[in-house]
Amino acid sequence: MAYNKKNDDWKKKFLNNLLVGDSAELLKEIPDNSIHMVITSPPYFQQRDYGVEGAIGNERTVEEYIDNLMKIFHECVRIIRPDGHIVFNLGDKYKNGSLLLVPWRFALEALKREPIRLINAVTWVKLNPTPRQHKKRLVNATEPFFIFVKSDNYYFDPDAFMSLHSLLKGKKNHNNRSKIGQRYFELIEKSNLTPEQKSRAKRELEKVIKEVKEGKIAGFRMKIRGIHALPFGGQEGGRKIQLEKQGFTIIRILGRDLKKDVIESPVETIKGAKHPAIFPEFVVGELIKLLCPPKGIVLDPFVGSGTTAVVAKKLGRHYIGIDINPEYIKYAKKRVSDTVTLLEYIL
Ligand SMILES: C[S@@+](CC[C@H](N)C(=O)[O-])C[C@H]1O[C@@H](n2cnc3c(N)ncnc32)[C@H](O)[C@@H]1O
């Protein structure tokens, strides 16, 4: 289908709307390069029957299941902008006592078939997993969220990701600021540095402690010759030369916190929910803040109870949701209309 880029008619049908239909068909009506972010959780392989003709999930083999998913994934790749992302969350399945590695098979197939890259496989750690304890297996408490991009020029806002978490951590460090770096003064004294090297090390240490106290940097590490191990890898570069020649080296930590590919969050349960497999709002929200600019468009081709749309609306992003089951769309519409955009995204 040929699209006229200037023709925004599709938006009238899709933008800030939740539609009933098969995503493999409906997505074809959306022009190339027009969506900022797709985030979704497709039906897991042979997990439950969504009771609607054409629904994905109950194929006889993993291969068939992945083939069907790929039809929708292909459309997702086409409709995201060059600076956009596709985030897919999948769960695994045991067959004859062995994990099938469904999420990873899907990711491999996606990389094989589409001109995309996998920039992260974020692990969602479920704080309250289903307590289905098998005698000889640990409880499964993690699921991947794969982040795919189609160019190097993708939107990425790490400061917005897990920012509350960083703030709380920063506060904790704040309490100990009077003690920051003090143990290094003792280690410098104990070391076999020359008196000149010791006094230079102390001067540099005072300087970096001041930078932390003034909030210019988040923290630092110091390595002192004879006390700490040489930097791993043994390259004849910067830090190794500094350790040998001046007797110490200081590593400044610029960010407040390392942004790691792990998110801890409970499994979502909504009282009276009309859907059996609801996305955790917290995880979706953190990924939207990381990957979609304010006022951008977030699309979920398996929107179910509408979680993606609810979170996008709260965070001041436009949403599009599709689900094959009309009952779920009815429930999702109610959830979304009960949702208000957070004040900070309106102002
Ligand atoms: C795991 S659920 C998604 C749950 C959702 N993330 C939420 O928070 O409620 C998968 C959904 O995909 C829908 N579905 C299955 N096949 C579909 C298709 N071909 N097109 C659109 N939706 C489909 C099912 O009806 C189901 O609601």
Ligand as a Chemical Component Dictionary entry (heavy atoms), coordinates in Angstrom:
data_LIG
# 
_chem_comp.id                   LIG 
_chem_comp.type                 NON-POLYMER 
_chem_comp.pdbx_formal_charge   0 
_chem_comp.three_letter_code    LIG 
# 
loop_
_chem_comp_atom.comp_id 
_chem_comp_atom.atom_id 
_chem_comp_atom.alt_atom_id 
_chem_comp_atom.type_symbol 
_chem_comp_atom.charge 
_chem_comp_atom.model_Cartn_x 
_chem_comp_atom.model_Cartn_y 
_chem_comp_atom.model_Cartn_z 
_chem_comp_atom.pdbx_ordinal 
LIG C1  C1  C 0  -0.735 -10.923 27.034 1  
LIG S1  S1  S 1  -2.170 -10.145 26.501 2  
LIG C2  C2  C 0  -1.771 -8.427  26.610 3  
LIG C3  C3  C 0  -2.054 -7.855  27.943 4  
LIG C4  C4  C 0  -1.799 -6.373  28.050 5  
LIG N1  N1  N 0  -0.373 -6.077  27.990 6  
LIG C5  C5  C 0  -2.405 -5.791  29.338 7  
LIG O1  O1  O 0  -1.729 -5.135  30.110 8  
LIG O2  O2  O -1 -3.584 -6.056  29.577 9  
LIG C6  C6  C 0  -2.233 -10.428 24.783 10 
LIG C7  C7  C 0  -3.431 -9.884  24.062 11 
LIG O3  O3  O 0  -3.287 -10.084 22.659 12 
LIG C8  C8  C 0  -4.587 -10.198 22.081 13 
LIG N2  N2  N 0  -4.422 -10.779 20.719 14 
LIG C9  C9  C 0  -4.149 -12.055 20.357 15 
LIG N3  N3  N 0  -3.995 -12.159 19.027 16 
LIG C10 C10 C 0  -4.163 -10.920 18.506 17 
LIG C11 C11 C 0  -4.106 -10.367 17.188 18 
LIG N4  N4  N 0  -3.852 -11.156 16.139 19 
LIG N5  N5  N 0  -4.302 -9.031  17.037 20 
LIG C12 C12 C 0  -4.574 -8.231  18.107 21 
LIG N6  N6  N 0  -4.649 -8.699  19.369 22 
LIG C13 C13 C 0  -4.430 -10.020 19.582 23 
LIG C14 C14 C 0  -5.357 -11.042 23.091 24 
LIG O4  O4  O 0  -6.741 -10.833 22.986 25 
LIG C15 C15 C 0  -4.762 -10.526 24.437 26 
LIG O5  O5  O 0  -5.586 -9.551  25.028 27 
# 
loop_
_chem_comp_bond.comp_id 
_chem_comp_bond.atom_id_1 
_chem_comp_bond.atom_id_2 
_chem_comp_bond.value_order 
_chem_comp_bond.pdbx_ordinal 
LIG C1  S1  SING 1  
LIG S1  C2  SING 2  
LIG S1  C6  SING 3  
LIG C2  C3  SING 4  
LIG C3  C4  SING 5  
LIG C4  N1  SING 6  
LIG C4  C5  SING 7  
LIG C5  O1  DOUB 8  
LIG C5  O2  SING 9  
LIG C6  C7  SING 10 
LIG C7  O3  SING 11 
LIG C7  C15 SING 12 
LIG O3  C8  SING 13 
LIG C8  N2  SING 14 
LIG C8  C14 SING 15 
LIG N2  C9  SING 16 
LIG N2  C13 SING 17 
LIG C9  N3  DOUB 18 
LIG N3  C10 SING 19 
LIG C10 C11 SING 20 
LIG C10 C13 DOUB 21 
LIG C11 N4  SING 22 
LIG C11 N5  DOUB 23 
LIG N5  C12 SING 24 
LIG C12 N6  DOUB 25 
LIG N6  C13 SING 26 
LIG C14 O4  SING 27 
LIG C14 C15 SING 28 
LIG C15 O5  SING 29 
# 
